[in-house]
């Protein structure tokens, strides 16, 4: 019985330890392999584990908004160029 409890606790600890990597893989992040290595070597420190977790769970909305703003700015510049040539 004690062996079963030890095995269950070991599996749970492993799942918690690699939680940032699993989240990154599930979110289809391109950095999942890099994050796996980071988590493997620095995840044992609280700073490394929480750093990996915060990196994975940060909002990607700002990146999308930045890309949309850049595209909007490029369209505006093209419009300005086409108007100046007329």
C-alpha positions in Angstrom: 0.0 0.0 0.0 2.8 2.4 0.8 4.4 1.6 -2.5 1.2 2.5 -4.3 1.0 5.8 -2.5 4.6 6.6 -3.3 4.1 5.8 -7.0 1.0 8.0 -7.1 2.8 10.9 -5.4 5.8 10.5 -7.8 3.5 10.7 -10.8 1.7 13.7 -9.4 5.0 15.4 -8.6 6.2 14.8 -12.2 3.0 16.1 -13.7 3.2 19.3 -11.6 6.9 19.7 -12.4 6.3 19.5 -16.1 3.0 21.5 -16.0 4.5 24.5 -17.9 5.8 22.2 -20.6 2.5 20.4 -21.0 0.7 23.8 -21.1 3.1 25.0 -23.8 2.6 21.9 -25.9 -1.2 22.1 -25.5 -1.2 25.7 -26.7 0.9 24.7 -29.7 3.6 27.2 -28.8 6.6 27.2 -31.1 8.9 27.4 -28.0 7.6 24.2 -26.4 10.9 22.3 -27.0 13.0 25.2 -25.6 10.6 25.5 -22.7 11.0 21.7 -22.0 14.8 22.2 -21.7 14.4 25.3 -19.6 11.9 23.4 -17.3 14.1 20.3 -17.2 17.2 22.2 -16.1 15.8 25.1 -14.1 12.4 23.9 -13.1 13.7 22.6 -9.8 14.1 26.1 -8.6 11.0 28.0 -7.7 12.1 30.9 -9.7 12.7 28.8 -12.8 9.4 26.9 -12.5 7.3 30.0 -11.9 9.2 31.8 -14.7 8.4 29.0 -17.1 4.7 28.9 -16.0 4.3 32.7 -16.3 5.9 32.7 -19.7 3.5 30.0 -20.9 0.4 31.5 -19.5 1.1 35.1 -20.5 -1.5 36.6 -22.8 -0.8 36.3 -26.5 -3.3 39.0 -27.1 -0.7 41.8 -27.0 1.3 40.0 -29.7 -1.8 39.8 -31.9 -2.7 43.4 -31.3 0.8 44.5 -32.2 0.6 42.5 -35.4 -2.7 44.0 -36.2 -1.5 47.5 -35.5 1.6 47.0 -37.7 -0.6 45.7 -40.6 -2.9 48.7 -40.2 0.0 51.1 -40.3 1.4 49.4 -43.4 -2.0 49.8 -45.1 -2.2 53.4 -44.1 1.4 54.1 -45.5 0.4 52.4 -48.8 -2.7 54.6 -49.0 -0.6 57.7 -48.4 1.9 56.7 -51.1 -0.8 56.0 -53.6 -2.5 59.3 -52.9 0.7 61.3 -53.2 1.4 59.8 -56.7 -2.0 60.8 -58.0 
